[in-house]
Amino acid sequence: MENAGHVADIAVVGAGIVGLAHALAAAKQGKRVVVFERHARCVGASIRNFGMVWPIGQPTGPLLARALRSREIWMSLAEQARFHINPCGSLHVAYRPDELAVLEEFVAQRQSVKIPPRMLTAEDARQKSPAVSTQGLLGALWSETEAIVDPREAIAKLPDYLNQVYGVEFHFNTVVTDIAHPTLIAGGEQWTAEQILVCSGADFETLYPEVYNASNITKVKLQMMRTAPQPEGFNIGVPLCGGLTLTHYAAFADCSSLGSLKTRIEQETPHFPQWGIHVMVSQNASGELIIGDTHEYGNNPDPFDRAEPNRYILDYLKGFTNVPSLDIAETWHGVYAKLPGKTEFIAQPEPGVTIVTALSGAGMTLSFGLAEEVIADLNAD
Ligand SMILES: Cc1cc2nc3c(=O)[nH]c(=O)nc-3n(C[C@H](O)[C@H](O)[C@H](O)COP(=O)(O)OP(=O)(O)OC[C@H]3O[C@@H](n4cnc5c(N)ncnc54)[C@H](O)[C@@H]3O)c2cc1C
């Protein structure tokens, strides 16, 4: 074997947000960290998402704390690595009494959290966002804890920052094909590392396929859209979500009023649950609106995107927003890993090797906090 002398304390497989977060957490502990990425740059879920750092979607307790810790890290990284972040908060809007009931119940449940959300009148919601349609608006949930990054910018800038500030070594275009702790084969070369972290996203096929097969893990495909920059600098102010989103995030699951909202949606608009659609819109620093999304489950995601669910999303969006332009400049899909009923999949296929994946639709929200916990656990072993 060539170059049997490559050595690191921590080897990370994958330069998506989960791999980058673990590289940062380990490097902060003074570890020599090396990251291997199959592609020339990250092209996975971590650059295909909304860029929503979204504590409001997390249940209270450890997950909310993890999300708020991640947000803190995002804020400081944005300043140091010089990427744009907008700590703008978020608005959930209600046009039907059942949506309003869920929002009010949710706000009542959260009064004791550190930064509680609150209800706004239609007029106050409009002050937060000129994009909100006030026609028929019954009220809105305002939360100040959300932040928006442009994932294409942030994920591209983080490797250089980690390299320059913490000496993290990155090997792009380098596939890890085999691991037998303490050695791994990356791009045909042998490395040894005290700890190996497999943060390979929705690739269940290359490393330890038997471990994924034995779990209930699955892939989820999401369709997304982006407009051209809004004319005349139109700014939506805050990211917006309609009533469908209340059926999506675990944060709302404890609301007893959610059941009747779900039933009404299933009866009136079965195409939304059929495509796993809930509708959110954010805006990046270039003024483009990012709009999504669908959810299709299964380990062989369709490589082709469908126009029909995208039309459903845009029609729904028009029901709660007024924006100057919904001309779509780009459509794409992303795929993330999900372990049903769990917020992540962490496994030790052999001593010294830890798989961390399946943060579902919350990888941008939870990775930095989770990585600190995982690295602290490894140090404690
Ligand atoms: C459309 C969409 C919208 C989303 N919106 C949000 C959002 O707004 N907020 C939020 O919090 N979350 C969101 N998410 C979820 C979030 O994007 C994911 O949870 C997160 O990106 C997963 O990160 P990851 O590092 O596990 O995976 P990835 O980003 O896919 O990275 C895994 C990397 O590992 C590499 N790799 C795999 N195997 C190997 C190997 N053997 N050798 C070398 N490299 C390898 C891959 O090439 C890849 O770059 C969204 C996801 C999607 C798809």
The ligand as an ORCA input file, in Angstrom:
! r2SCAN-3c Opt
* xyz 0 1
  C     -34.341     20.299     -0.536
  C     -33.888     20.278      0.885
  C     -34.218     21.334      1.724
  C     -33.774     21.330      3.044
  N     -33.962     22.444      3.811
  C     -33.381     22.505      5.032
  C     -33.421     23.694      5.788
  O     -33.890     24.727      5.326
  N     -32.936     23.680      7.061
  C     -32.361     22.561      7.591
  O     -31.980     22.598      8.746
  N     -32.207     21.447      6.861
  C     -32.703     21.389      5.591
  N     -32.568     20.273      4.848
  C     -31.845     19.130      5.413
  C     -30.336     19.270      5.285
  O     -30.003     19.815      4.036
  C     -29.704     17.895      5.506
  O     -30.110     17.384      6.759
  C     -28.184     17.988      5.498
  O     -27.718     18.724      4.396
  C     -27.548     16.598      5.490
  O     -26.168     16.810      5.528
  P     -25.140     15.631      5.314
  O     -23.790     16.201      5.538
  O     -25.572     14.447      6.123
  O     -25.357     15.157      3.803
  P     -24.763     15.733      2.436
  O     -24.868     17.184      2.340
  O     -25.401     14.927      1.355
  O     -23.218     15.390      2.516
  C     -22.705     14.077      2.518
  C     -21.400     14.121      1.752
  O     -20.714     12.897      1.912
  C     -20.028     12.617      0.691
  N     -19.727     11.182      0.668
  C     -20.606     10.160      0.789
  N     -19.967      8.982      0.772
  C     -18.647      9.270      0.647
  C     -17.460      8.470      0.584
  N     -17.521      7.153      0.680
  N     -16.270      9.083      0.440
  C     -16.198     10.446      0.359
  N     -17.287     11.253      0.428
  C     -18.478     10.669      0.568
  C     -21.037     13.049     -0.358
  O     -20.406     13.269     -1.609
  C     -21.621     14.304      0.247
  O     -20.963     15.486     -0.154
  C     -33.027     20.231      3.536
  C     -32.714     19.174      2.695
  C     -33.125     19.199      1.374
  C     -32.741     18.057      0.469
*
